[in-house]
Amino acid sequence: MDFDFELDTGPLDNLLKQLPEETQKKVVRRSVAAGARVIRDGARELAPYDPSRSEGTHLRDAVMVKRLQGTNDIMRIGTLTGSSPKGAPHAHLVEFGTVKMSAKPFLRPAALFTQQATAVKMFRILANGIFREAKKLAGKAKKRGKK
């Protein structure tokens, strides 16, 4: 399941475009990652958990965030699967259900319930990143001017 999320950055957009392209990517990447972590944390709270189970990985412990390689702003929020020691190969069965078991979704509701908190976090990280990088660039320009 894909979940698209757009953030209206308004006046920050013009400030972001004034930064060098690589710096823009770095700032956007940090913002997207921070937003994805908010959703991840929400999914961990909603994931089924059985404290009496002592073996294997709990589903909530397998929820992770990963940036898709070759992209700047696409993050994958999901569970580790397969033979990974922290994997939860049953996550999709819990999320979507089976013929014999009703669904107990945790990723989709987390994305919906945390929308506002995600947007606030992303906007804050984006704004702080823009101003931090602009300050760095201004300092470098000042040093170059003194030589």
Backbone torsions as a table, in degrees:
resi	resn	phi	psi	omega
1	MET	NA	130.4	176.4
2	ASP	-100.6	145.7	178.5
3	PHE	-133.4	112.5	179.4
4	ASP	-91.5	145.4	-177.9
5	PHE	-139.5	123.7	177.5
6	GLU	-115.7	138.5	-180.0
7	LEU	-116.4	123.2	177.4
8	ASP	-82.0	106.9	-175.8
9	THR	-88.4	-9.3	175.3
10	GLY	51.3	-121.8	-176.3
11	PRO	-65.9	-21.5	179.6
12	LEU	-67.6	-25.6	-177.8
13	ASP	-58.6	-45.1	179.7
14	ASN	-65.0	-39.7	178.9
15	LEU	-66.1	-41.2	179.5
16	LEU	-61.5	-41.7	-178.0
17	LYS	-66.9	-16.6	178.5
18	GLN	-81.8	-13.1	178.7
19	LEU	-83.0	156.5	175.0
20	PRO	-59.5	152.6	-173.7
21	GLU	-57.1	-44.5	179.9
22	GLU	-64.0	-36.7	178.4
23	THR	-68.5	-39.7	176.4
24	GLN	-57.4	-46.7	-179.6
25	LYS	-60.0	-43.1	-178.6
26	LYS	-62.8	-44.2	-178.5
27	VAL	-66.9	-44.0	179.7
28	VAL	-65.2	-42.4	179.9
29	ARG	-58.7	-44.6	178.9
30	ARG	-62.6	-41.4	-179.5
31	SER	-64.8	-46.3	179.9
32	VAL	-64.2	-41.6	179.4
33	ALA	-63.2	-40.9	179.2
34	ALA	-64.1	-41.5	177.4
35	GLY	-64.6	-40.3	179.1
36	ALA	-64.6	-35.5	179.0
37	ARG	-67.1	-32.0	176.2
38	VAL	-63.5	-45.3	178.6
39	ILE	-65.1	-42.8	177.9
40	ARG	-56.6	-45.7	-179.3
41	ASP	-63.8	-37.9	175.8
42	GLY	-63.9	-40.1	178.8
43	ALA	-66.4	-37.0	178.4
44	ARG	-64.1	-37.2	178.4
45	GLU	-67.9	-35.3	-176.3
46	LEU	-87.3	-17.3	-177.0
47	ALA	-65.0	139.7	177.6
48	PRO	-59.1	143.3	-178.4
49	TYR	-141.8	131.2	178.9
50	ASP	-118.0	100.8	-176.8
51	PRO	-65.7	-18.6	-179.3
52	SER	-79.0	-15.2	-179.2
53	ARG	-79.9	127.1	-176.3
54	SER	-108.4	-16.1	-178.6
55	GLU	-109.4	153.1	177.5
56	GLY	79.4	179.0	-178.4
57	THR	-95.9	133.5	173.1
58	HIS	-72.6	146.4	-177.2
59	LEU	-56.9	-42.1	-177.7
60	ARG	-63.1	-28.9	-179.7
61	ASP	-79.2	-12.7	-178.8
62	ALA	-96.1	-6.9	179.7
63	VAL	-73.3	128.6	-176.3
64	MET	-142.9	170.1	176.7
65	VAL	-121.7	135.7	179.1
66	LYS	-145.3	134.9	176.7
67	ARG	-81.7	134.5	177.8
68	LEU	-68.5	131.8	-178.7
69	GLN	-60.4	141.3	177.8
70	GLY	80.8	5.4	178.8
71	THR	-121.6	159.9	178.5
72	ASN	-102.0	-34.2	-169.3
73	ASP	-129.7	20.7	178.3
74	ILE	-112.7	117.0	179.9
75	MET	-112.0	144.8	175.7
76	ARG	-109.3	125.1	176.3
77	ILE	-111.0	120.8	-177.4
78	GLY	-169.0	-157.5	-178.6
79	THR	-117.4	148.9	173.0
80	LEU	-70.6	137.2	-177.7
81	THR	-127.7	-174.7	174.0
82	GLY	72.9	-146.7	-172.9
83	SER	-86.0	5.1	178.1
84	SER	-59.0	139.0	-179.9
85	PRO	-61.2	-23.7	178.3
86	LYS	-103.8	16.7	-176.8
87	GLY	-75.7	155.9	175.9
88	ALA	-135.4	78.9	-175.6
89	PRO	-65.8	-7.1	-179.8
90	HIS	-96.2	2.5	-173.6
91	ALA	-56.6	-44.4	-178.4
92	HIS	-66.0	-29.8	178.3
93	LEU	-69.1	-37.8	177.6
94	VAL	-70.3	-45.3	-177.0
95	GLU	-63.3	-45.4	-173.5
96	PHE	-105.3	-13.2	-179.1
97	GLY	82.0	174.2	177.6
98	THR	-135.3	-177.2	176.9
99	VAL	-62.1	-33.0	-175.5
100	LYS	-100.3	-5.9	-175.9
101	MET	-141.3	132.5	178.0
102	SER	-73.6	156.3	-178.8
103	ALA	-69.1	145.2	172.9
104	LYS	-128.7	71.3	-173.7
105	PRO	-62.1	143.0	177.2
106	PHE	-133.7	-29.9	179.6
107	LEU	-78.0	-49.1	-179.0
108	ARG	-61.6	-48.9	178.0
109	PRO	-61.9	-35.7	178.8
110	ALA	-61.9	-41.5	179.1
111	ALA	-63.5	-38.4	-179.7
112	LEU	-75.2	-44.9	-175.8
113	PHE	-69.6	-26.6	-175.6
114	THR	-102.0	10.9	-176.1
115	GLN	-53.7	-49.8	-176.7
116	GLN	-67.8	-44.8	179.0
117	ALA	-62.7	-36.9	178.4
118	THR	-64.1	-45.9	-179.9
119	ALA	-62.4	-43.6	179.6
120	VAL	-62.1	-45.9	-179.3
121	LYS	-62.8	-45.5	-179.6
122	MET	-62.9	-43.8	-179.2
123	PHE	-63.0	-43.6	-178.8
124	ARG	-64.1	-45.4	-179.9
125	ILE	-65.6	-39.9	178.6
126	LEU	-62.8	-48.4	-179.4
127	ALA	-62.4	-47.4	179.6
128	ASN	-62.5	-39.5	179.5
129	GLY	-64.6	-42.5	179.4
130	ILE	-61.8	-48.2	-177.4
131	PHE	-68.5	-36.5	178.0
132	ARG	-64.3	-46.4	-178.6
133	GLU	-68.7	-36.9	177.7
134	ALA	-64.2	-39.0	178.6
135	LYS	-64.3	-42.4	177.2
136	LYS	-60.2	-46.3	-179.1
137	LEU	-64.3	-38.0	178.8
138	ALA	-65.6	-39.2	177.5
139	GLY	-63.8	-42.0	178.4
140	LYS	-64.9	-40.9	-179.5
141	ALA	-66.1	-37.0	179.7
142	LYS	-65.7	-42.4	179.2
143	LYS	-64.1	-39.2	178.9
144	ARG	-65.7	-34.5	-178.5
145	GLY	-69.4	-27.4	-177.2
146	LYS	-78.2	-22.2	-176.2
147	LYS	-73.6	NA	NA
